[in-house]
Amino acid sequence: MPVDLHRHVRLIAAVSIDHWRGMRLEGCLQFVLLMALTSRAAGLNIPLEVEQPPTIITKTSGTVIALPYDLTITLKCEAKGNPTPEYRWTKDGKDFIPPLNRTGHTGGTFVLQNKLLDEFQGKYRCYASNKHGTAMTEEIKLIVASVPKFPKETVSPIVVDEGDPVILHCNPPEGATERQIYWMSLGLQHIEQNERVSMGIDGNLYFSNALQKDSRQDYCCFAAFNKIRTIVQKPALTVMVKSLKPDNNSALSSNTTLAPPLRMPGLLLPPSVQSEKVLLKGQTLELECIPEGYPTPKITWMKLGDEMPRKTKFNNFGKQLTISAVEETDAGKYMCSAKNSAGEAVHYFDVIVEEPPKWLTEPPQSQLTVIGSDVHIKCSVSGKPPPDITWRRNSEVFKDDPLSNRRVLDDTIVLHNATPEDSAVYQCEASNNHGKILANINIMVKNLAPQILTRNNHDYAVVLGGDITMNCSVFGSPLPSVSWTRDGTQETLVGERFYELQNGSLQITNAEKDDRGNYVCVAVNTEGKSAAIAVLDVKDPTRIMNPPQDMQIISGTTAQLMCQAECDQSLRGTFEVIWMKDEEEIPLSFEGNSRFRHVVDDGMLQIMNVNLSDQGLYTCIARTSLDEVNATGLLTVLDVPDAPKNVEISELTDRRNVSLSWVPGNDHNSSVAEFIVEFEESQWEPGRWKELQKVPGNQATAELALQGHLNYQFRVYAVNAVGPGPPSEPTERYKTPPAAPDRNPQNIKIHGHLPDQMEISWEPLLPIEHNGPGLEYKVSYRRTGVGDDWSWNLEKRHSFNVKNTSTYVPYEIKIQSRNSHGWGPEPKVVTGYSGEDVPTSAPRDVAVEVINTTVLRVSWTPVPQATVRGHLRGYNVHWVRKQSLLNPSKILDERHSLSFPGKRNHAIVPQLEPFSEYRLTVNVYNKKGNGPNSDPVTFNTPEGVPRQVPILTASNARKDSILLVWGPPLETNGILTGYLLQYHLLNETTLEVVDSQEINISGADTSQWRLQGLKDGSLYRFQLSACTQAGCGPPLAQESSTVEQARVGGQQSELSTQGWFIGTMCAVALLTLIALMACFVRRNKGGKYAGTPPPPERQDMFTMEKVKEKEDLHPDEESQGMNDDTFCEYRKPCVHYQDQPSSQCSHQLMG
C-alpha cells in the first residue's frame, strides 16, 4: 500500500509545532532549554549544502626535515567550507606566496623543489577563509638538512703521564637528523672500550687513567648521519703516554718504570657536584657519570629517598643510567658514586619531568546553536609548566571585551545571547616552553528547518533473525526530534524489537519475515519538518550445509576440505566463500594457477603438495552482503620424523661396547615406530653409511657391539608410518682398538670338478670384520673315518684346492680365521666329498608292465652305490617307437626319454602310442654324466579307441529320413571295426532330449548312412563314434531337422527329381571322401598330419594326467623328498624313417 508521505508529515508536524509554541518560556528556564539544545547540537557534522566557515581537513603537522635526496617537499593544507575557502600562507610571521606548482586548483597544498629548498627554510602557517570565518593550522617548521662537516683545525698531540686522565674531544657537527658517534683507528678498527676507556653521550672519548698501551697516532672520531647517508671524520688525534721514571736521587735504575700512584676518584663528566636534568614525559632519561682516578673507580647508582624504577638499565660499563618512557614518578634526586681504594666522589642529579601542552579529554568541538543562546567554548589543557592560552577569532587575537556579549575568561569564551554575527572560527592555542597545540572551533549561530541527510526510499535488507539499523541522519537548528512510523500508520514504533537510537536511526532486532515493508522517518523542530522513507526486505540466512571436517593428511599429497553453503537467491551476486587458516585469509587460485597451492572448486578447498606449514585450523566463511557464517576443521599433517638431535657416544665395559643416545625430533603427528642406527667407517668404505641396529620407537638409546680396528662415526634416523625421516648429524669419530677376529668364515662349500680333486670355498669375512691387519684363513681337512691327522694350509684367498684325492670319498673340513692379533674362535667341522666321475654300471632286471594303451610301468634293479662314483641324481628312461602294428613294414624310430630324479627302482612312462612296438632302456646318472644303458626291452602297446571322426554332415532331409555322411578318423589306434551312431529327438524350444536311439554300423569302409523312421518336421542331434576292438572313440555331433509333411511334395517335385540336384550332392560327397582319404594317406607318409613333436614349452617338463591307475603315478617311499613321478625331464623326440636320412639327434637321445 503506497504511503502518503506529505499527509503523514502534516499530522505529526501539527502536533509538534503546537507543542513548541507552548514552550515559549522566559528568563532562566528559557536559557536552560537553549543550553540543552546547544549541547545536543555540539560536534555535529554539518552538511556542505549549508553555508558554514572553513574546517581544516588535511594538513602538515610538526617539523618537516628536507633530506638531500628528497626530490620534493609537500606542505599540505586542505579545508572544506561553504563558500569554498580561499588560502593564504605565512612564513616566519610574514605573508608568503607559495610557488605556482600547487597540487590542486582550489587547495592550499604546494610543492617545493629540492634545488630551491635552502631559501624556504622557516616556520609556516596556512589560513583558509570564506565569508563566515578563517581557520588556521599550527606552525609547520621546515628544516633543510645540509651535509654536516667537522671544522678545519690543527690538533696538537696530547702528552700525559701514565695514570693521568685523558679526554679526546670529538665535537661532532650538528645535523638536522640523528647522528651516531664512533671512535675508530685509521684502519677502521673500533677503539676497545671498557670500564677505564669509554665514550660519553657527548661523543668524547674518556680515559679514567692513561696507560702505556693507549699511545697511538690514529684516534679518529666518526659521525654517521644515517638519514642523509653521510659519515664525516675528524682528523686523527695523537696520544702519547709517558712512563713514570724514578728521581735522580733514587737508587733505582734509570731504565726502571714506576707504577702510577694512587689517585682519588673524580668525575670527568659531569664536572660539578650537582646538575639538573629536565626532560619531557615519555622521553628517555640518560644520566652519565664518567670517573677518573687510579685504580679505575667503580660507579654505583641510587635514587635518593626511593627505589630505582623497574625500567632502569645500566649501560656503558655501568657509567650510564637509562630509563625509557619516563613518567612523573621517575622524577627526583639521583646520585652516582665513583669509588676506588683511594677514596670516593659523588654527583647529584635533579631530574625534572615536564610535559608539553595536551588536551585533557579532546579538543574543543564546533557548535551549532540557536539564536539567543549562551555559547561556552572551553579550552581544557594540561602541561608542565602550565600552558598559556591564546584565543583568536578568525585568526586574529581575541581579547576580553566587557562592553560586548563576548567574554574571555581564561580558558573559556562565553558568547552571551548569541547572534548570527557571533558565528566565526575561534582558535584556542595552548603553549609552554615545550610546544604548542591549536584547535579550530566553528561556532554557527542560526535557526534552520530540519534536513534529512539520508537518501529517501533507501533500500535496506536483513537476514531472518538478524539485526538491522535504518539510518535517519538529520540536521537542523534547534536539533530536530526524530520519530518512526510504519506503512502509513500514525503510531510511533514501540516494541521489544524496535529501538529508536539517539542519532535518529531505527534498530530492529531478531528480524522476522513480517517486518518487510516501508518505514517513515519524521524530523521536526520549531522551524519546520521533514520526512524520508526506508524500505526493508527480510532475506533467508546463509547456511553451511556440508562443513569441513577434521582430517589427517600425509605431507606431499593433496588435502580436500569441503564447504558447501547456500544463500538467499537474491543475494547470489554477492555470495562468496573464503577460507582462512589460523585467522589469516588464504590467497586462492580459481583457475589452477601453478603459483598457488590453494585452489577452490565449488566450495571445496584443495591444498596441493601439503607440507607441515599447512597444518592448522581452517575456517570456511560463506558470506553475502548481509551476513556470513563459518565452520572450522582441523587439518593435521603427517610427515616423516625430524632428524634426532644431540647424538652422543658413551663407553660401556670397553671401547668396543658403547652406548649411543639421542634426543628424538618432532614426530609430526605419527608416532615413531623405530630408530635406525647407521655407521660409517673411514678405512674400507669411507662415505658409505650402513645400517647397524634397529631400536624401538619408544627408546632413545642403543647399546652397540663394534668391530675392532675401525674409525667409526654414527648417525640415527627415525621411521614412522609415513616413512623414514632425515638422518641426524654424524657423531665425532670413534676409533676402536684392534683385536683377534670375532668369527670364522661361513657358508663353506666343497666342490669336486675333477675326480681326483676337492675344491673348498667359503664366504670370507667382511673387511670391517677383520678386527686388525694380516687376516688369513687356516684350512684343515682329513679323510672321514680313517683316523688320519689333520692336514692344513694358510690361505689369504677364500678358496683352496686339495689334489690327489680318491673319487667321491668323504672329508672333514674346518676353517679358522686369524690376524696379527690372534686366532678366531674354534671352528665347526663340516663334511664334504671329493670329485665325482661318471657311473660304471647299468641297471639290471629291467621289466615293463603295460598299464593301458598309452602308459606303462617300468622297473629295474638299482646299480650298486660304489659304481655310481658320485652323488646319485636319478635314472633316465629311453624308449623308441619302432613301428605301428597297423603298418608293420614302415620303420618309425621315434625316440623319447624321461629323467626321474632320486634313488628309485621304477617309474611311470606316459604318452605312448597305442598299437605300436617299442624298445626301452634305463641308465643311472650323477653330476658328471650318464652311466651305460641297460639291456633293451621290447614290448607292444594294445589297441586303443579311435580318435574323433573329422567330419559329419546331415543332408537330403525328407519327412522321415536324413542322409548322414562322414569321414574316417585320422588315428584309428587299432583295427577299425565300424561306427556307433546315436540320434536324439530334441525339443526345439528348450533343446532337451525327448527320445534317444542308437545303431551299430559295421564295416570300416562305411562312410554314409540314411537314417529311416524319423518324425517329420522334427529337430535331431546325431552323434557318430568310430570303434575298434578296444571300444568306441569320442563322438562328433551334428543337428538337423526332417522336412514337414506340407513341403514334401514340393521338394520331391522341385529338388529330389531334378538331375542337377542329385549330381551336385553326389559330387559334394565324392569330393569330401577324396579329401579325407588324401589327408589319411599324407599322415601315414609323414606329411602334414604326421606325429609332430611337442611344443617347445613342453620339451623340458610336463605333467601326466588322467592315468587310469592313479596309485601307480606316486613314487616309491625311497624317492620321497627328491621328486614326484609326475615331474620329470621330457626330451624332444626325433623321428627316423628308413626312406629318409638318419636323424642327427637319435644318438643324443639314446645316449
JOJO-V837290 format. One record per residue. BURIAL is # if it has 24 or more other ideal C-beta (glycine too) atoms within 12 Angstrom, else .. Layout:
burial
BURIAL
BURIAL
This chain:
burial
.
.
#
.
#
.
.
#
#
.
#
#
#
.
.
#
.
.
.
#
.
.
.
.
.
.
.
.
.
.
.
.
#
#
#
.
#
#
.
#
#
#
.
#
.
#
.
.
.
#
.
#
#
#
#
#
.
.
#
#
.
.
.
#
#
#
#
#
.
#
.
.
#
#
#
#
#
#
#
#
#
.
.
#
#
.
#
#
#
.
#
.
.
.
.
#
.
#
.
.
.
.
.
.
.
.
#
#
#
#
#
#
.
.
.
.
#
.
.
#
#
#
#
#
#
#
#
#
#
#
.
#
#
#
#
#
#
#
#
#
#
#
#
#
#
.
.
#
.
#
.
.
.
.
.
.
.
#
.
#
#
#
#
#
#
#
#
#
#
#
#
#
#
.
#
#
#
.
#
.
#
#
#
#
.
.
.
.
.
.
#
.
#
.
#
#
#
#
#
#
#
#
#
#
#
#
#
#
#
#
#
.
.
#
#
#
.
.
#
#
#
#
#
#
#
.
.
#
.
#
#
#
#
#
#
#
#
.
#
.
#
.
#
.
.
.
.
.
.
.
.
.
.
.
.
.
.
.
.
#
.
.
#
.
#
#
#
#
#
#
.
.
.
.
.
.
#
.
#
#
#
.
.
.
#
#
#
#
#
#
#
#
#
#
#
#
#
#
#
#
#
#
#
.
.
.
.
#
#
.
.
#
.
.
.
#
#
#
#
#
#
#
#
.
.
#
.
.
.
#
#
#
#
#
#
#
#
#
#
#
.
.
.
.
#
#
#
#
#
.
#
#
#
#
#
#
#
#
.
.
.
.
#
#
#
#
#
#
#
#
#
#
#
#
#
#
#
#
#
#
#
.
#
.
.
.
#
.
#
#
#
#
#
#
#
.
.
#
.
.
.
.
.
.
.
#
#
#
.
.
#
#
#
#
#
.
.
#
#
.
.
#
#
#
#
#
#
#
#
#
#
#
.
#
#
#
#
#
#
#
#
#
#
#
#
#
#
#
.
#
#
#
#
#
.
.
.
#
.
#
#
#
#
#
.
#
.
#
#
#
#
#
#
#
#
#
#
#
#
#
#
#
#
#
#
#
#
.
.
.
.
.
#
.
.
.
.
#
.
#
.
.
#
#
#
#
#
#
.
.
#
.
.
.
#
.
#
#
#
#
#
#
#
#
#
#
#
#
#
#
#
#
#
#
#
#
#
#
#
#
#
#
#
#
.
.
#
#
.
.
#
.
#
#
#
.
.
.
#
#
#
#
#
.
#
.
#
#
.
.
#
.
.
.
#
#
#
#
#
#
#
.
.
.
.
#
.
#
.
.
.
.
.
.
.
.
#
#
#
#
.
.
#
#
#
#
#
#
.
#
.
#
.
#
#
#
.
#
#
#
#
#
#
#
.
#
#
#
#
#
#
#
#
.
#
#
#
#
#
#
#
#
#
#
.
.
#
#
#
.
.
.
.
.
.
#
.
#
#
#
#
#
.
#
#
#
#
#
#
#
.
#
#
#
#
#
#
#
#
#
#
.
#
.
.
.
.
.
.
.
.
#
#
.
#
.
#
.
.
#
#
#
.
#
#
#
#
#
#
#
#
#
#
#
#
#
#
#
#
#
.
#
.
#
#
.
#
#
.
#
#
.
.
#
.
#
.
#
#
#
#
#
#
#
#
.
.
#
.
#
#
#
.
.
#
.
#
#
#
#
#
#
.
#
#
.
.
#
#
#
#
#
.
.
#
#
#
#
#
#
#
#
.
.
.
.
.
.
.
.
.
.
.
.
#
.
.
#
#
#
#
#
.
.
#
#
#
#
#
#
#
#
#
#
#
#
#
#
#
.
.
.
#
#
.
.
#
.
.
#
.
#
#
#
#
#
#
#
#
.
#
#
#
.
.
#
.
#
.
#
#
#
#
#
#
#
#
#
#
#
.
#
#
.
.
.
#
#
#
#
#
#
#
#
#
#
#
#
#
#
#
#
#
#
#
#
.
.
.
#
.
#
#
#
#
#
#
#
#
#
#
#
#
#
#
#
#
#
#
#
#
#
#
#
#
#
#
#
#
#
#
#
#
#
#
#
.
#
.
#
#
.
#
#
.
.
#
.
#
#
#
#
#
#
#
#
#
#
#
#
#
#
#
#
#
#
#
#
#
.
#
#
#
#
#
#
#
#
#
#
#
#
#
#
.
#
#
#
#
#
#
#
#
#
#
#
.
.
.
.
.
.
.
.
.
.
.
.
.
.
#
.
.
.
.
#
#
#
#
.
#
.
.
#
#
.
.
#
#
#
#
#
#
#
#
#
#
#
.
#
.
#
#
.
#
#
.
#
#
#
#
#
#
.
.
.
.
.
.
.
.
.
.
.
.
#
.
.
.
.
.
.
.
.
.
.
.
.
#
.
.
#
#
.
.
#
.
.
#
#
.
.
#
#
.
#
.
.
.
#
#
.
.
.
.
.
.
.
.
.
.
.
.
#
.
.
#
.
.
.
.
#
#
.
#
#
.
.
#
.
.
.
#
.
#
#
#
#
#
#
#
#
#
#
#
#
#
.
.
.
.
.
.
.
.
#
.
.
#
#
.
